[in-house]
Amino acid sequence: MLASGSSGNAAVLATEKTRILLDAGLSMRELSKRLASIGEDLQRVDAILVTHEHSDHVAGLPVLARKLCAPIFMTHLTAPAVDWGEIQPRLESFQAGAAFQIGDIEVQSFSIPHDARDPVGFCFRAQGVRIGVATDLGYVPESIKFHLRRTDLLLLESNHDLDMLKVGPYPWSVKQRVMSRVGHLSNLVMAEYLTADLDSATATLVLGHLSEQNNHPEIVRMVATEALERRGLATRLAIASQRAPSEVFTF
């Protein structure tokens, strides 16, 4: 995870042969800096995948489209929602729910409930390893629970603490949006998913997209740890940050 939160999101997935950038919510300069800190080079990215058009996921995308040769994968409905300016991006459009191949990485997309044009999550498979990504969703429907089974690593949203959100600085209209079924996952809903639905085969759980105003990493860690202990799972837990890249997770 290069960054995760309401100010910008980006992650990189790599095998020996293929590198995918997932979302581009940071500037090209910051993306290059954070990739370099983990020994990667933005110029070596083979493809960019986009979950949805909100600025914290695409802010750096127009510049990347102009500077890089890598194709940009996004749904047919998301592409027109991005402000490309005068740029003619190299787009690879797909239908939400489609599966496709990028190098030696299999990609499965799935729809998520969020207030964007056509938001999607992804599951990736390569070399026998399966990774799931589900952030920016208001709740976890059965279809998503199905897609997130049998993941070795799962990136899941844990956006807000309900009490902090309710007494926090956001206008009531924004609070309602965040709490809605097309908003963001609370710590409580995240914990309910871990307790009832997290696949016992998931070796690593990364919780991300934490609100800086309405959450705290230690609250998230405590809530998630209690849920995992109730299940008796030895799943490794990590919390993604807005400010710095996470550790590199290897399989």
Buried (B, 14 or more C-beta within 10 A) or exposed (E): BBBBBBBBBBBBBBBEEBBBBBBBBBBBEBBBBBBEEEEBEBEEBBBBBBBBBBBBBBBBBBBBBBEBEBBBBBBBBBBEBBEBEEBEBEBBBBEBEBEEEBBEBBBBBBBBBBBBBBBBBBBBBBEEBBBBBBBBBBBBBEEBBEBBBEBBBBBBBBBBBBEBBEEBEBEEEEBEBBBBEBBBBBBBBBBBBBBEBBBEEBBBBBBBBBBEEBBBEEBBBEBBBEBBEEBEBEBEBBBBBBEEBBEEBEE
